[in-house]
């Protein structure tokens, strides 16, 4: 029968917000059950690497999802090929095509994975002094968003049963409801057995009692509340001195219970205890409550002001109602935010960011909302709002006046009104770090010594070191640093350049479709027996052989490059380069294009050239080869260093054998290499076919038949034995050698 009232009491406490539902300790703090490791720079670098890799994975998943979404539901193969060329991983595309839902389902899965993937494990280290070397490594990890736990004590296992207690919910208009608090704590500790009770709301409880958090009375009240909770949870005694502060009698120690009590920062306070106004023993961060109407005072602030100076309460509430037009909710409105596409999750992210002290411009930026909300919910491009929340609000339809009013609210106009009203009643909201450490350390000792203070990275390492010096553990939560101004400027330049490249690509004329009727580029093959020349030279001490092959008209059709001093890799590379150039020449690529591309390229070997009468120095092997080809086949004497007028056989103006080069005829191209003679016809080459044609052209058109060359007979001359007999007349023969005439044999 006793179990039923206990369960009913726990259910009532959970419904009132005094206790949370039963949890596991890992749901409260991520370092539960993990033994602290020595704090070293190497260990901090490992933590930083893990969080950096997680951030990179999330960004890459979102970027890949965006590329898939651009393809649409049923892309064509050409569009998929363009996506591959743009950098979409082939494995991702193959997996997307295999999925039943196709491309868009894979994109949605990637976005869900980027959002729901749990963060890396926090770094759990032993508390101690942080020297200069460790501080740099620690700040570097925090800038990647890492979570660092500096522990004085090892917490129980992650699966340990626990509940969270909001002490402030036990304080009502009549003061502390001690019997209700003790009964609920006793029932919770008995149900948990050897579990843990996590205390929260001490700062809000002190404010609810009308006490100043940083005053001696406020600290003493917090210690007394902590001691009362410990007595109810563990059966320890409750001293009379602390009882007098709360108007309670002393309690003797009862049967010892194994339930532990601790002050710990909650992993997600809004999810565990939505009505809790302060974390652990931390002070109240805001005294404003936001509803559907104008903002007002929170529950703890109302109770504290009503207890401390009740005449101030209606005045302050009236001033806040008039100032509500400057509030974020009144200026922008949750309903108006929802109408413009903001989900409850997006509004909650912005609210948390503002609560952490971010201005409106940063709270509505990409780094707070996330790409998935901006793309899926707001239908905007996240790259435009990296750090410009005003532009995002303007893009969804808010006026400049609305945005200015919201900025005024976030800048602290309403908080200033509330703070001045409470300060006038003797309740200061300005709490120094030293005061918070003193309050938390005193409450932690009253609970048994297990306490932890949250030290945001924005406040530096001094708060964490001071907390550890006071016997507390410290939880340092980092925020990934936004891009620096230099990086942002560089990215703007890169994006602008990419847009220009895309515009240039769109401006290019469309190529005609390749049909069967359209002309195709065909390869012109060299003849089986071809002309060319071999040029031996030395470039920078490295011997080079250049072999050429020509078409019938004397134009260059192929090259071969042999280098015997180089290694096998370089030699093979040059051979294959020569093959690629040869194929280009045979497919119609002009030699001029190759020459313009490769002359004056610089790499080793380079230097003096010997063995070539026109080129004496080269900046590379390719420079030498294509200058030689340009001089020999293109007449590019501007690429030669030596000003000579010789032909390919060394005959020129210098030896007085020629006054000017002879024209290179088409007949000559059939027999000699145009490259070898460098486009000039040597004077010791006689083209028989051409000379015979010239002689025939010079003879008279009407020539006597007897002047023509005779037709020799097949038999030999009987007088001299020469085969030069011909028909001299009917029945007569004559020898063209000896002149003997004879009668034809019958």
PADO-960280 format. One record per residue (C-alpha): residue number from 1; residue in three letters; x, y, z. Coordinates in pm, whole numbers, plus 50000, padded with zeros to 5 digits. Each point is the difference from the previous one (the first is absolute). Layout:
<nodes>
  num  residuo     px     py     pz
  NUM      ala      X      Y      Z
...
</nodes>
This chain:
<nodes>
  num  residuo     px     py     pz
    1      unk  50000  50000  50000
    2      unk  50297  50232  50064
    3      unk  50121  49979  49639
    4      unk  49685  50157  49858
    5      unk  50022  50335  50191
    6      unk  50369  50023  49912
    7      unk  49929  49951  49630
    8      unk  49714  50249  50017
    9      unk  50229  50253  50167
   10      unk  50264  49955  49730
   11      unk  49740  50040  49726
   12      unk  49873  50320  50160
   13      unk  50353  50138  50036
   14      unk  50072  49922  49633
   15      unk  49673  50169  49896
   16      unk  50089  50310  50206
   17      unk  50346  50022  49846
   18      unk  50174  49937  50331
   19      unk  50151  49670  49880
   20      unk  50083  49869  49658
   21      unk  49902  49660  49876
   22      unk  50252  49726  50069
   23      unk  50301  50029  49774
   24      unk  50338  49845  49944
   25      unk  50299  50201  50107
   26      unk  50126  50015  49641
   27      unk  49684  50201  49916
   28      unk  50113  50264  50249
   29      unk  50377  50019  49941
   30      unk  50201  49843  49720
   31      unk  50307  49934  50215
   32      unk  49810  49757  50224
   33      unk  50195  49682  50069
   34      unk  50312  50112  49815
   35      unk  50316  50012  50209
   36      unk  50189  50327  49952
   37      unk  50325  49983  49805
   38      unk  50314  50210  50055
   39      unk  49967  50340  49836
   40      unk  50266  50020  49727
   41      unk  50040  50200  49681
   42      unk  50000  49680  49791
   43      unk  49670  49883  50153
   44      unk  49844  50342  49933
   45      unk  50117  49985  49639
   46      unk  49830  49661  49965
   47      unk  49674  50150  50131
   48      unk  50032  50292  49761
   49      unk  50062  49765  49706
   50      unk  49691  49793  50086
   51      unk  49773  50307  50014
   52      unk  50157  50150  49689
   53      unk  49943  49675  49810
   54      unk  49638  49991  50119
   55      unk  49947  50358  49884
   56      unk  50155  49920  49662
   57      unk  49783  49691  49965
   58      unk  49685  50199  50070
   59      unk  50095  50271  49751
   60      unk  50087  49744  49731
   61      unk  49672  49813  50054
   62      unk  49800  50319  49962
   63      unk  50200  50105  49692
   64      unk  49950  49659  49838
   65      unk  49628  50014  50079
   66      unk  49978  50339  49833
   67      unk  50172  49869  49686
   68      unk  49755  49709  49984
   69      unk  49700  50229  50049
   70      unk  50107  50210  49703
   71      unk  49967  49691  49780
   72      unk  49631  49960  50074
   73      unk  49800  49680  50022
   74      unk  50074  49849  49657
   75      unk  50321  50143  49854
   76      unk  50128  49899  49661
   77      unk  50334  49828  49950
   78      unk  50152  50318  49859
   79      unk  49903  50189  50316
   80      unk  50146  49726  50217
   81      unk  50321  50012  49799
   82      unk  50022  50377  50053
   83      unk  49952  49945  50375
   84      unk  50285  49749  50003
   85      unk  50220  50248  49817
   86      unk  49902  50266  50255
   87      unk  50130  49782  50285
   88      unk  49708  49782  50115
   89      unk  50158  49674  50126
   90      unk  49932  49708  49770
   91      unk  49923  49765  50291
   92      unk  49734  50240  50132
   93      unk  49836  50022  49658
   94      unk  50003  49623  49958
   95      unk  49845  49953  50344
   96      unk  49739  50267  49924
   97      unk  49901  49824  49678
   98      unk  49967  49671  50187
   99      unk  49763  50144  50260
  100      unk  49628  49941  49941
  101      unk  49923  50367  50061
  102      unk  50271  50119  49763
  103      unk  50205  50315  50014
  104      unk  49781  50213  50227
  105      unk  49960  49729  50263
  106      unk  50376  49966  50024
  107      unk  50032  50377  50037
  108      unk  49746  49997  50283
  109      unk  50187  49714  50168
  110      unk  50325  50194  49982
  111      unk  49838  50307  50154
  112      unk  49847  49791  50277
  113      unk  50337  49839  50069
  114      unk  50173  50339  50017
  115      unk  49745  50126  50254
  116      unk  49946  49689  50213
  117      unk  50354  49865  50017
  118      unk  50106  50024  50365
  119      unk  50289  50223  50090
  120      unk  50338  49841  50073
  121      unk  50068  49893  50355
  122      unk  50112  50281  50228
  123      unk  50351  50019  50134
  124      unk  50001  49892  50367
  125      unk  50318  50104  50182
  126      unk  50133  50034  50350
  127      unk  49960  50344  50154
  128      unk  50322  50190  50049
  129      unk  50203  50303  49908
  130      unk  49981  50109  49635
  131      unk  50332  50140  49885
  132      unk  50064  50207  49688
  133      unk  50064  49699  49775
  134      unk  49682  49824  50112
  135      unk  49790  50315  49972
  136      unk  50080  50039  49630
  137      unk  49906  49640  49929
  138      unk  49687  50032  50215
  139      unk  49879  50316  49827
  140      unk  50071  49845  49661
  141      unk  49776  49704  50087
  142      unk  49726  50230  50132
  143      unk  50007  50200  49676
  144      unk  49897  49680  49820
  145      unk  49697  49970  50232
  146      unk  50153  49732  50224
  147      unk  49867  49916  50346
  148      unk  50266  49975  50273
  149      unk  49934  49860  50349
  150      unk  50261  50075  50268
  151      unk  49903  49763  50280
  152      unk  50078  50002  50374
  153      unk  49799  49680  50048
  154      unk  49910  49707  49781
  155      unk  49626  49977  49944
  156      unk  49813  49669  50031
  157      unk  49932  49783  49697
  158      unk  49811  50149  49706
  159      unk  49704  49769  50058
  160      unk  49952  50110  50361
  161      unk  49637  50087  50081
  162      unk  49947  50366  50088
  163      unk  49746  50279  50035
  164      unk  50039  50377  49983
  165      unk  49860  50214  50282
  166      unk  49896  50364  49939
  167      unk  50016  50145  50352
  168      unk  49836  50328  49890
  169      unk  49673  49817  49927
  170      unk  49968  49929  50374
  171      unk  49972  50371  50075
  172      unk  49658  50157  49967
  173      unk  49834  50328  50095
  174      unk  50006  49894  50364
  175      unk  50368  49915  50000
  176      unk  50183  49667  50007
  177      unk  49773  49693  50001
  178      unk  50254  49796  50198
  179      unk  49775  49702  50073
  180      unk  49913  49956  49632
  181      unk  50364  50036  49898
  182      unk  50130  49753  50258
  183      unk  49727  49746  49924
  184      unk  50062  50015  49627
  185      unk  50378  49973  50044
  186      unk  49962  49709  50243
  187      unk  49770  49815  49758
  188      unk  50238  50066  49709
  189      unk  50307  49879  50189
  190      unk  49825  49681  50112
  191      unk  49886  49927  49643
  192      unk  50349  50060  49862
  193      unk  50180  49777  50249
  194      unk  50370  50053  49936
  195      unk  49926  50244  49716
  196      unk  50056  50375  49996
  197      unk  49788  50307  50067
  198      unk  50118  50302  49799
  199      unk  49916  50335  50158
  200      unk  49903  50299  49784
  201      unk  49824  50332  50049
  202      unk  50192  50116  50311
  203      unk  50060  50346  49852
  204      unk  49631  50037  49909
  205      unk  49903  49875  50349
  206      unk  50209  50271  50168
  207      unk  49839  50264  49777
  208      unk  49653  49858  50077
  209      unk  50072  50050  50371
  210      unk  50068  50368  49930
  211      unk  50375  49974  50067
  212      unk  50290  50137  49801
  213      unk  50201  49719  49841
  214      unk  50342  50158  50067
  215      unk  49928  50110  50359
  216      unk  50113  49812  50308
  217      unk  49637  49931  50084
  218      unk  49936  49866  49653
  219      unk  50298  49763  50015
  220      unk  49897  49880  50345
  221      unk  49644  49936  49876
  222      unk  50134  49799  49707
  223      unk  50218  49793  50233
  224      unk  49703  49941  50231
  225      unk  49780  49881  49712
  226      unk  50276  49767  49881
  227      unk  50044  49858  50350
  228      unk  49623  49943  50029
  229      unk  49997  49809  49671
  230      unk  50296  49788  50110
  231      unk  49834  49920  50333
  232      unk  49680  49888  49826
  233      unk  50185  49800  49735
  234      unk  50270  49827  50205
  235      unk  49870  50008  50356
  236      unk  50273  50243  50117
  237      unk  49936  50247  50283
  238      unk  49870  50350  49930
  239      unk  50175  50251  50230
  240      unk  49798  50247  50205
  241      unk  50207  50298  49880
  242      unk  49896  49936  49641
  243      unk  49647  49923  50107
  244      unk  49964  50348  50155
  245      unk  50078  50161  49662
  246      unk  49703  49818  49848
  247      unk  49776  50013  50307
  248      unk  50030  49624  50052
  249      unk  50089  49777  50289
  250      unk  50313  49789  50009
  251      unk  49981  49638  49888
  252      unk  50191  49709  50143
  253      unk  50172  49750  49780
  254      unk  49778  49711  49895
  255      unk  50088  49671  49834
  256      unk  50279  50049  49750
  257      unk  49895  49958  49636
  258      unk  50230  49939  49705
  259      unk  49851  50261  49766
  260      unk  50258  50261  49893
  261      unk  49931  50371  49961
  262      unk  50192  50227  49761
  263      unk  49998  50341  49833
  264      unk  50041  49942  49627
  265      unk  49930  50215  49691
  266      unk  49724  49837  49799
  267      unk  50067  49874  49652
  268      unk  49662  50128  49876
  269      unk  49815  50187  50274
  270      unk  49704  50093  49777
  271      unk  49933  49632  49924
  272      unk  50044  49873  50359
  273      unk  49826  50280  50196
  274      unk  49837  50256  49768
  275      unk  49900  50231  50290
  276      unk  50343  50004  50167
  277      unk  50137  50356  50005
  278      unk  50361  49940  50107
  279      unk  50255  49725  49953
  280      unk  50151  49833  50306
  281      unk  50109  50273  50238
  282      unk  50043  50258  49723
  283      unk  49818  50333  50026
  284      unk  49689  50081  49803
  285      unk  50110  50111  49653
  286      unk  49678  50184  49913
  287      unk  49697  50112  50199
  288      unk  49776  50035  49696
  289      unk  49733  49753  49894
  290      unk  49868  49993  49644
  291      unk  49650  49896  49914
  292      unk  49756  50067  49723
  293      unk  49952  50356  50125
  294      unk  50251  50256  50125
  295      unk  50298  49879  50204
  296      unk  49971  49996  50375
  297      unk  50198  49901  50309
  298      unk  50093  49639  50057
  299      unk  49852  49799  50289
  300      unk  50310  50035  50220
  301      unk  50024  50376  49939
  302      unk  49630  50052  50080
  303      unk  50027  49802  50324
  304      unk  50321  50171  50103
  305      unk  49876  50350  49929
  306      unk  49666  49929  50173
  307      unk  50187  49877  50307
  308      unk  50270  50269  50003
  309      unk  49811  50314  49889
  310      unk  49640  49923  49901
  311      unk  49928  50366  49917
  312      unk  50250  49983  49712
  313      unk  49834  49703  49826
  314      unk  49700  50167  49828
  315      unk  50209  50299  49895
  316      unk  50262  49780  49837
  317      unk  49739  49782  49828
  318      unk  49836  50311  49854
  319      unk  50329  50132  49869
  320      unk  50080  49665  49842
  321      unk  49661  49982  49827
  322      unk  50059  50341  49844
  323      unk  50351  49900  49897
  324      unk  49873  49679  49842
  325      unk  49996  50156  49654
  326      unk  50379  49992  50007
  327      unk  50013  49633  50084
  328      unk  50105  49738  49746
  329      unk  49668  49819  50013
  330      unk  49803  50323  49974
  331      unk  50218  50147  49724
  332      unk  50016  49684  49790
  333      unk  49736  49782  50162
  334      unk  50015  49621  50026
  335      unk  49688  49976  49789
  336      unk  50151  50223  49733
  337      unk  50322  49797  50012
  338      unk  49802  49679  49951
  339      unk  49803  50156  49714
  340      unk  50327  50075  49823
  341      unk  50127  49644  50027
  342      unk  50176  49988  50338
  343      unk  49932  49675  50182
  344      unk  49988  49964  50379
  345      unk  50347  49846  49984
  346      unk  50136  50301  49810
  347      unk  49841  50243  50247
  348      unk  50145  49799  50289
  349      unk  50350  50016  49848
  350      unk  49975  50375  49962
  351      unk  49868  50037  50354
  352      unk  50288  49798  50144
  353      unk  50251  50203  49799
  354      unk  49854  50327  50127
  355      unk  50003  49862  50352
  356      unk  50371  49929  49958
  357      unk  50058  50367  49920
  358      unk  50012  49995  49620
  359      unk  49863  50307  49819
  360      unk  49709  49972  49759
  361      unk  50232  50011  49698
  362      unk  50179  49687  50123
  363      unk  49695  49825  50150
  364      unk  49823  49986  49660
  365      unk  50315  49906  49808
  366      unk  50084  49677  49823
  367      unk  50226  49886  50285
  368      unk  49710  49996  50248
  369      unk  49706  49892  49783
  370      unk  50188  49744  49792
  371      unk  49990  49928  49629
  372      unk  49712  49753  50024
  373      unk  49762  50259  50148
  374      unk  50097  50276  49757
  375      unk  49970  49771  49696
  376      unk  49706  49777  50090
  377      unk  49785  50233  50210
  378      unk  50084  50349  49876
  379      unk  50082  49898  49638
  380      unk  50309  50222  49992
  381      unk  50366  49953  49915
  382      unk  50203  49976  50325
  383      unk  50319  50142  49846
  384      unk  49841  50346  49995
  385      unk  49949  50010  50376
  386      unk  50326  49877  50148
  387      unk  50008  50286  50249
  388      unk  49717  50229  49890
  389      unk  49681  49926  50191
  390      unk  49846  50334  49904
  391      unk  50012  49903  49633
  392      unk  49828  49669  50080
  393      unk  49719  50174  50190
  394      unk  49963  50245  49714
  395      unk  49990  49712  49749
  396      unk  49707  49836  50181
  397      unk  49800  50324  50007
  398      unk  50080  50198  50316
  399      unk  50030  50377  49965
  400      unk  50298  50206  50110
  401      unk  49788  50141  50282
  402      unk  49919  49651  50130
  403      unk  50364  49901  49988
  404      unk  50112  50317  50176
  405      unk  49741  49945  50276
  406      unk  50115  49642  50045
  407      unk  50363  50112  50021
  408      unk  49903  50255  50264
  409      unk  49839  49723  50204
  410      unk  50294  49764  49964
  411      unk  50244  50274  50088
  412      unk  49849  49997  50347
  413      unk  49731  50267  50013
  414      unk  49750  49780  50185
  415      unk  50265  49825  50207
  416      unk  50124  50343  50104
  417      unk  49652  50101  50114
  418      unk  49955  49676  50195
  419      unk  50350  50021  50147
  420      unk  49953  50356  50120
  421      unk  49664  49913  50154
  422      unk  50143  49706  50196
  423      unk  50313  50195  50097
  424      unk  49778  50270  50145
  425      unk  49860  49732  50232
  426      unk  50349  49879  50098
  427      unk  50013  49699  49766
  428      unk  50304  50049  49778
  429      unk  50022  49793  49680
  430      unk  50363  50088  49940
  431      unk  50197  49701  50128
  432      unk  50378  49977  49970
  433      unk  50184  49678  49926
  434      unk  50151  50003  50350
  435      unk  49654  50022  50156
  436      unk  49873  49707  49792
  437      unk  50301  49787  50093
  438      unk  49959  50085  50371
  439      unk  49627  49911  49994
  440      unk  50048  49676  49804
  441      unk  50296  49882  50207
  442      unk  49813  50060  50328
  443      unk  49688  49816  49877
  444      unk  50214  49715  49865
  445      unk  50167  49950  50338
  446      unk  49659  49992  50168
  447      unk  49894  49722  49761
  448      unk  50311  49793  50056
  449      unk  50256  50157  49770
  450      unk  49892  49883  49654
  451      unk  49940  50318  49799
  452      unk  50070  50127  49652
  453      unk  49993  50350  49854
  454      unk  49937  50079  49634
  455      unk  50273  50226  49862
  456      unk  49911  50119  49648
  457      unk  50298  50046  49771
  458      unk  49905  50365  49948
  459      unk  50107  50072  50358
  460      unk  50341  49844  49947
  461      unk  50194  49764  50217
  462      unk  50015  50216  50313
  463      unk  49652  49897  50117
  464      unk  50083  49631  49955
  465      unk  50327  50029  50191
  466      unk  49835  50193  50282
  467      unk  49723  49738  50024
  468      unk  50251  49715  50018
  469      unk  50198  50188  50266
  470      unk  49679  50013  50207
  471      unk  49955  49623  49981
  472      unk  49750  49996  49715
  473      unk  50007  49822  49668
  474      unk  49967  50212  49687
  475      unk  49806  49941  49681
  476      unk  50132  50203  49707
  477      unk  49769  50017  49701
  478      unk  50144  50135  49680
  479      unk  49838  50165  49701
  480      unk  50140  49953  49654
  481      unk  50163  50325  49902
  482      unk  49847  50172  49695
  483      unk  50227  50063  49699
  484      unk  50252  50279  50042
  485      unk  49968  50321  49802
  486      unk  50289  49896  49775
  487      unk  49842  49662  49927
  488      unk  49660  50157  49938
  489      unk  50154  50252  49760
  490      unk  50184  49724  49816
  491      unk  49684  49789  49973
  492      unk  49812  50300  49862
  493      unk  50267  50039  49734
  494      unk  49990  49628  49917
  495      unk  49621  49999  49971
  496      unk  50008  50311  49783
  497      unk  50259  49841  49773
  498      unk  49797  49679  49979
  499      unk  49694  50200  49896
  500      unk  50202  50174  49729
  501      unk  50127  49664  49871
  502      unk  49645  49864  49995
  503      unk  49879  50306  49812
  504      unk  50281  49965  49746
  505      unk  49913  49634  49953
  506      unk  49635  50085  49940
  507      unk  50102  50270  49750
  508      unk  50193  49754  49780
  509      unk  49815  49914  49677
  510      unk  49846  49659  49981
  511      unk  50197  49756  49790
  512      unk  49812  49848  49706
  513      unk  49866  49655  50059
  514      unk  50218  49727  49854
  515      unk  49785  49811  49750
  516      unk  50081  49755  49727
  517      unk  49987  50283  49745
  518      unk  50230  50227  50204
  519      unk  50367  49998  49904
  520      unk  50218  49788  50225
  521      unk  50365  50054  50078
  522      unk  50194  49715  49845
  523      unk  50356  49890  50042
  524      unk  50236  50046  49706
  525      unk  50246  49715  50008
  526      unk  50359  50032  49885
  527      unk  50121  49805  49693
  528      unk  50173  49671  50071
  529      unk  50322  50134  49845
  530      unk  50044  50350  50133
  531      unk  50256  50277  50009
  532      unk  50142  50181  50302
  533      unk  50326  50074  50170
  534      unk  50191  49926  50319
  535      unk  50150  50284  50201
  536      unk  50253  49917  50267
  537      unk  50070  50267  50262
  538      unk  50104  50042  50362
  539      unk  49789  50215  50236
  540      unk  50163  50085  50330
  541      unk  50227  49697  49970
  542      unk  49714  49760  49918
  543      unk  50002  49837  49658
  544      unk  49673  50028  49803
  545      unk  49909  49834  49670
  546      unk  49705  50148  49812
  547      unk  49848  49785  49723
  548      unk  49735  50141  49768
  549      unk  49763  49847  49747
  550      unk  49827  50194  49721
  551      unk  49695  49975  49781
  552      unk  50039  49990  49619
  553      unk  49970  50379  49983
  554      unk  50291  50045  50242
  555      unk  49794  50109  50305
  556      unk  50085  49853  50341
  557      unk  49800  49691  50097
  558      unk  50185  49838  50288
  559      unk  50293  50040  50239
  560      unk  50207  49767  50216
  561      unk  50214  50113  50295
  562      unk  50283  49785  50130
  563      unk  50200  50087  50311
  564      unk  50258  49745  50106
  565      unk  50141  50157  50316
  566      unk  49675  50039  50190
  567      unk  49826  49745  50219
  568      unk  49740  49760  49872
  569      unk  49708  50204  50136
  570      unk  50100  50329  49835
  571      unk  50095  49823  49677
  572      unk  49665  49822  49984
  573      unk  49817  50323  50078
  574      unk  50172  50178  49708
  575      unk  49925  49709  49765
  576      unk  49631  50007  50087
  577      unk  49993  50379  49973
  578      unk  50140  49968  49646
  579      unk  49730  49748  49913
  580      unk  49725  50233  50123
  581      unk  50142  50290  49794
  582      unk  50020  49773  49695
  583      unk  49637  49898  50035
  584      unk  49900  50365  50028
  585      unk  50188  50088  49682
  586      unk  49834  49714  49814
  587      unk  49657  50117  50119
  588      unk  50061  50348  49869
  589      unk  50139  50194  50296
  590      unk  50223  50273  49851
  591      unk  50366  49986  50090
  592      unk  49972  50371  50085
  593      unk  49779  49915  50299
  594      unk  50256  49762  50142
  595      unk  50280  50249  49945
  596      unk  49812  50282  50175
  597      unk  49918  49771  50293
  598      unk  50343  49851  50067
  599      unk  50270  50245  49893
  600      unk  50179  50170  50290
  601      unk  49865  49754  50259
  602      unk  50242  49971  50290
  603      unk  50119  49682  50170
  604      unk  50316  49794  50021
  605      unk  50196  49894  49801
  606      unk  50061  50340  49847
  607      unk  50293  50211  49889
  608      unk  50243  50009  49710
  609      unk  49913  49810  49681
  610      unk  50270  49841  49787
  611      unk  49954  49819  49669
  612      unk  49731  50230  49862
  613      unk  50107  50281  49768
  614      unk  49694  50222  50069
  615      unk  49934  49956  50372
  616      unk  50278  50059  50252
  617      unk  49809  50018  50330
  618      unk  49674  49854  50132
  619      unk  49796  50039  50317
  620      unk  49886  49635  49990
  621      unk  49991  49693  49780
  622      unk  49654  50093  49870
  623      unk  50115  50355  49930
  624      unk  50286  49865  49787
  625      unk  49785  49744  49814
  626      unk  49719  50233  49901
  627      unk  50232  50287  49911
  628      unk  50185  49758  49770
  629      unk  49675  49882  49842
  630      unk  49871  50357  49963
  631      unk  50321  50110  49828
  632      unk  50011  49697  49772
  633      unk  49634  49967  49902
  634      unk  49845  50341  50065
  635      unk  50281  50233  49898
  636      unk  49998  50157  50348
  637      unk  50346  50154  49980
  638      unk  49902  50225  50293
  639      unk  50034  49694  50225
  640      unk  50357  49933  49883
  641      unk  50299  50166  50162
  642      unk  50252  49968  49712
  643      unk  49925  50220  49695
  644      unk  50117  49782  49709
  645      unk  49871  49952  49647
  646      unk  50127  49653  49923
  647      unk  49791  49712  49874
  648      unk  49972  49655  50153
  649      unk  50332  49887  49841
  650      unk  50204  50296  50118
  651      unk  49999  50193  49668
  652      unk  49912  50364  50026
  653      unk  50094  50357  49931
  654      unk  50316  49967  50201
  655      unk  50173  49774  49745
  656      unk  49888  50204  49696
  657      unk  49803  49714  49848
  658      unk  49660  50160  50030
  659      unk  49872  50353  50012
  660      unk  49655  49909  50135
  661      unk  49830  49674  50099
  662      unk  49834  49802  49729
  663      unk  49625  49945  50028
  664      unk  49902  49664  50142
  665      unk  49788  49839  49729
  666      unk  49724  49749  50047
  667      unk  50204  49746  49800
  668      unk  50289  50040  50242
  669      unk  49770  49928  50293
  670      unk  49940  49653  49858
  671      unk  50366  49906  50024
  672      unk  50174  50201  50274
  673      unk  49910  50109  50351
  674      unk  49862  50352  50028
  675      unk  50107  50008  50364
  676      unk  50353  49883  49926
  677      unk  50052  50271  49738
  678      unk  49795  50248  50212
  679      unk  49778  50094  49708
  680      unk  50288  50079  49757
  681      unk  50085  49795  49690
  682      unk  50373  49913  49990
  683      unk  50167  50070  49664
  684      unk  50159  49657  49975
  685      unk  49665  49820  49992
  686      unk  49870  49930  49648
  687      unk  49636  49904  49958
  688      unk  50004  49786  49684
  689      unk  49629  49996  49942
  690      unk  49987  50377  50012
  691      unk  50301  50047  49766
  692      unk  49853  49758  49744
  693      unk  49669  50187  50006
  694      unk  50183  50333  49954
  695      unk  50196  49862  49696
  696      unk  49685  49870  49834
  697      unk  49839  50340  50042
  698      unk  50294  50175  49828
  699      unk  49992  49780  49677
  700      unk  49787  50099  49696
  701      unk  49655  49866  49990
  702      unk  50037  49872  49636
  703      unk  50298  49766  50002
  704      unk  50101  49757  49717
  705      unk  49946  49634  50072
  706      unk  50364  49921  49910
  707      unk  50128  50235  50273
  708      unk  49829  49793  50256
  709      unk  50198  49732  50185
  710      unk  49995  49663  49804
  711      unk  49827  49691  50121
  712      unk  50260  49727  50051
  713      unk  49942  49642  49890
  714      unk  50043  49702  50228
  715      unk  50287  49834  49806
  716      unk  50368  50098  50015
  717      unk  50199  50169  49724
  718      unk  50184  49732  49795
  719      unk  50299  50231  49961
  720      unk  50062  50138  50353
  721      unk  49763  49793  50215
  722      unk  49821  50307  50146
  723      unk  49627  49993  50055
  724      unk  49955  50325  49814
  725      unk  49846  49875  49672
  726      unk  49701  50192  49869
  727      unk  49785  49994  49684
  728      unk  50168  50234  49749
  729      unk  49746  49933  49728
  730      unk  49795  49728  49840
  731      unk  50214  49686  50015
  732      unk  50309  50188  50134
  733      unk  50155  50023  50347
  734      unk  50266  50230  50139
  735      unk  50211  49997  50321
  736      unk  49998  50314  50206
  737      unk  50341  49909  50146
  738      unk  50222  49905  49708
  739      unk  49784  50133  49714
  740      unk  50007  49668  49811
  741      unk  49699  49946  49780
  742      unk  49868  49658  49909
  743      unk  49697  49842  49850
  744      unk  49742  49864  50228
  745      unk  50015  49626  50030
  746      unk  49722  49822  49828
</nodes>
